[in-house]
Amino acid sequence: MIDEEIRKQIRKVYNEVPMYYNMGIDIDSIENWTDIPVIEKNTVVKSGSSSLAVSAIPLLMNEKLISARTSGSTGKYMEIYWKIDDYRRSMLPLWYYRNRYYGIKPNDRLCFFYTIHYVGEAEDVYFYDKNSLGFLKSNIDMKYLVEIYNKMQEYKPVWLLLQPSMAVLLCECIDRYKLKGLDSVRYIEFSGEILTDSVRKMTAEHFDCQIANQYGANEFNSIAYECPYGHMHILESNVYVEETGREREQELIVTTRTNTAMPLIRYRIGDRGKIKKGVKCKCGNQSPVLQLNSGRVNDFIMCKNGEKKTPYALVRAVEVVNYMLEGTITQFQIEQKDIGKFNIRFVVDKDDEMYDEKYIEEVFKKNVIDRELAEAEFSFEYFNVLFPDEGTGKYRYFKNMMEEL
């Protein structure tokens, strides 16, 4: 049975959001929560502004909503909108546990890596904020990493927010150039990609600090967070998470509890995992524990000199195309065919009046700002849809030259 308070909230969403209203579903006639339809990402992408609550439209028109585009790590983009107060409320559980578990507060100095902040001819490679220092990861090589590491030494961050692939490159840089440790860092948080045991061990050996994993998505912000005893507790005040499907292929379905501008109800997020309830964790948190079976995987671009680069330089170019053409690319895949050779697969909204394959390719190539990659050979293909990997259920946005799509 559906709790009446929850039914009231869902009824409001189905009445105020055109995407749901147009489904013609009478929420009062539904007895069980699982009878409420699961929403697919494609549905939200195609709905556009119809996925917004009617009350949020004036805020959108007056630029009073926070906008965040999904990372594209599944090979598909979506624009997410938040009311400012909702966004802050969604972040409170994560900040509460950061402080409770690891003593990390919002005013502690942070270093992080970003793909893009704005589009311009000369985007800064550093991003300074009140308590944070960010580094552009679109043009990373070992020389740049040494420069980044020296900047970190000067800045003296208390914590780092890293993707596992960036941690690998930092550790390799420390080893190659025999760099001294970052003594100021006492906590590292991983997010955005699968964290393997080997990467966790490598990072712990190089930084000698507390480490935690955080699972989230721009659609919801943080979904689950790792306590000091290794359990990924679901942040229940921010999201409701379910598992559905067969035993070995459980898919995660997520419902927002905080986003009233663009509420996603029973949304198939594209990851697989299992939920354990009733875990008696020594940290005292009684929330269900999430075990991820798949997630965002990141590979490396292989270079002529044997070095590895992250594919973010190419992802950034895709993001610039979407910025310039207002989200015309709905899916993409990048495959490294050989050293200096890449095949780019796009799914493009062909009904978009700005659709022009030649222009898309020109904008993409112009915005590959990594010096070596800018000289690479690019081929382009266009599809109606790109399908996920049959084994993992995930869209692989990048594959290196050792694999086949």
Secondary structure, 3 states (H helix, E strand, C coil): CCCHHHHHHHHHHHHHCHHHHCCCCCHHHCCCHHHCCCECHHHHHHHHHHHCCHHHHHHHHCCCEEEEECCCCCCECCEEEEEHHHHHHHHHHHHHHHHHHHCCCCCCCEEEEECCCCCCCCCCCEEECCCEEEEECCCCCHHHHHHHHHHHHHHCCCEEEECHHHHHHHHHHHHHHCCCCCCCCCEEEECCCCCCHHHHHHHHHHHCCEEEEEEEECCCEEEEEECCCCCEEECCCCEEEEEECCHHHCEEEEEECCCCCCCCCCEEEEEEEEEECCCCCCCCCCCCEEEECCCCCCCCEECCCCCEECCHHHHHHHHHHHHHCCCCEEEEEEEEEECCEEEEEEEECCCCCCCCHHHHHHHHHHCCCCHHHHCCEEEEEEECCCCCCCCCCCCCCEECCCCCC
